[in-house]
């Protein structure tokens, strides 16, 4: 009888983190599913019926208005295509900011602020396992959703290329960023920036603002570095001409007598007597432009996405290391717990 009473109680199993995470953030999960489904439907509509209708309207416009006859074309179809393209593009550009703001405010910041994280750690869940679940599941959902939307956006843009005169060029900044895997890399990096900000700040509202601002800084950095992630093409002309190019211009300047390319800020073409005199003193024999043509579109997309994936790994490791340091060395966590201490 005594032996029976002294038998230790069986250990309680640790809570299933994925199930608990999905239940806790069910409203955000449903909102994300509705957003992805809605944008996917709009892009499919743009890809098929809207593009066909707009292309037909432009054909009718060229066949009637350009030949001195009364204009007979569907202007509403052209405007509808333009509006849906613009709205879906802007919505995709906002996804990295939404992911960052949600991760900072709700995924980590609010749980640290309210003490939910500490409660989970007392229920048989290690801090690192708790954070790993909060990084892995949202990262998979955000990356998969934005990657799908990026590919649909590129397909919709490609359907109108060459058929709709007012379609955006490939190097249009919003079109480039939303038309491929790059938008998924930005959303993933934004999500991990938000998660790290929530751990660092420990207050949901402040973490939301820090996450959104940090994502904007990331976007500026990517935009600055992107043209230099792939070798450029070069177009050269003599003094009497101007280098022809189509795409993303990276640099321009003069060609010296020795054949060297020298970047200069002004007078990259002989448009005035002053520029002609300045280029004579420089020893200019021609002009050049370094640029990325359309054939560089996918290399630039993949190279910049690879950089963002590497950054996402570093951010995840930084978040795990930060939490490990605070929970093993007794560091004070921000939020109400730290204030109470």
Secondary structure, DSSP 4 states (H G I P E B T S, - for coil): -HHHHHSPPPPPPPP-HHHHHHHHTHHHHHHHHHHHHHHHHHHHHIIIIIHHHHHHHHHHHHHHGGGTSPP---HHHHHHHHHHHHHHHHHHHHHHHHHHHHIIIIIIIHHHHHTHHHHHHTTT--HHHHHHHHHHHHHHHHHHHHHHHHHHHHHHHHHHTTT-TTSPPTT-HHHHHHSSTHHHHHHHHHHHHHHHHHHHH--HHHHHHHHHHHHHHHHHHHHHHHTTSSPPEEEEEETTS-----SEEEEEEEEETTS-EEE-SS-SS--SHHHHHHHHHHTEEEEEEEEE-GGGHHHHHHHHHHHHHHHHHHHHHHHHHHHHHHHHS-PPPSSHHHHH-
